[in-house]
């Protein structure tokens, strides 16, 4: 439900544009919000209720297909663990930043969630989040 | 100053020694030595042409710019401005090869790949940011080629990660300004990591980062 805190043991996925993942390697720029964004958009993987990671990623690809004008060929999906992100940033940021990862469902994207409390000029926080990325998948399936 | 006339020119180029500026939607032509702009009457008989607005509003640049004039029907559309920016970005990327180092050749390839990606998003790299990247590498030609990505505002983000818990990343904000991040092992307690961040100008980065050993691990 909107505003629910995601459990630390659950996972989130972040869509990374090709310009944020050159040569398929995800960079910290994938974890910087735009100037007018309140949070970093992510998807709550356990909410998708799929049997395994492969089917979660496949489901996400369908979500992106439906939601975005087009999914770029070289776009990537970063998978992170909620607890790792929160704890890493809290422990290692200069101001002991407390990130909030909240469910924020949308009409065509019920697993949509957001990482709150990251600012557009938080490069250090973005680098810390990057260090917690567990997996990197292509955002487009086989053509 | 006499009444304004439309600027016209032959073969897409102004005669030598002339500058131009935008004024109230029309173009003045003046002497390159700084004399007051006056109307240009010699081309009255030709079809009027326009210069892109962004071109004539350029501030003085550290990097010398080529003066290529584009013949367009209207200089004020968003599409024309985007085309102009893309051309300037591409031109600046190609200039990387003039820096004559292996890492700059590699940087050129990476930037061209990024340019292809950003065009698919119907947007463009930030030209001021790219210019600062160029000027930074002009000052520091012996650096290894970093990973290059774009921020949500399409500014250049350069990142060196040689391993061993070391990161040096620089966000080129344009107008000479940068924000940087340094991660490195704590010299007194190697099992711990130091993390620093700050704002500076690109020409100060070496002074700031060298005491932390950064320049050693990002230099070729």
Contacts between the chains, C-beta under 8 A, distances in Angstrom:
chain1	res1	chain2	res2	distance
A	17	B	117	7.5
A	17	B	121	6.9
A	18	B	117	4.0
A	18	B	120	7.5
A	19	B	114	5.8
A	19	B	117	4.9
A	19	B	118	5.4
A	19	B	121	7.2
A	19	B	149	6.1
A	19	B	150	4.0
A	19	B	154	7.6
A	20	B	149	5.4
A	20	B	150	6.9
A	21	B	149	7.3
A	22	B	110	6.5
A	22	B	113	6.6
A	22	B	114	6.2
A	22	B	117	7.7
A	22	B	147	6.4
A	22	B	148	6.3
A	22	B	149	5.6
A	23	B	113	7.8
A	23	B	147	7.9
A	25	B	147	6.5
A	27	B	147	6.1
A	27	B	149	3.9
A	27	B	157	6.6
A	27	B	159	6.2
A	28	B	149	7.8
A	28	B	157	7.1
A	28	B	159	6.9
A	28	B	169	6.4
A	28	B	181	7.9
A	29	B	149	4.4
A	29	B	150	6.3
A	29	B	151	5.1
A	29	B	152	7.4
A	29	B	157	4.9
A	30	B	149	7.8
A	32	B	151	5.6
A	32	B	152	5.8
A	33	B	152	6.9
A	34	B	152	4.2
A	34	B	153	7.2
A	35	B	152	7.6
A	35	B	153	6.9
A	37	B	152	7.8
A	72	B	117	7.0
A	72	B	120	6.0
A	72	B	121	7.7
A	74	B	117	6.5
A	92	B	193	7.5
A	92	B	195	6.2
A	93	B	195	7.9
A	94	B	195	7.2
A	94	B	197	7.2
A	120	B	152	7.2
A	120	B	153	7.9
A	121	B	179	6.6
A	123	B	157	7.9
A	123	B	169	6.4
A	123	B	171	5.7
A	123	B	179	5.6
A	123	B	180	7.8
A	123	B	181	5.0
A	123	B	197	6.4
A	124	B	181	5.0
A	124	B	195	6.3
A	124	B	197	4.3
A	127	B	167	6.0
A	127	B	169	6.3
A	127	B	181	5.4
A	127	B	183	6.8
A	128	B	195	8.0
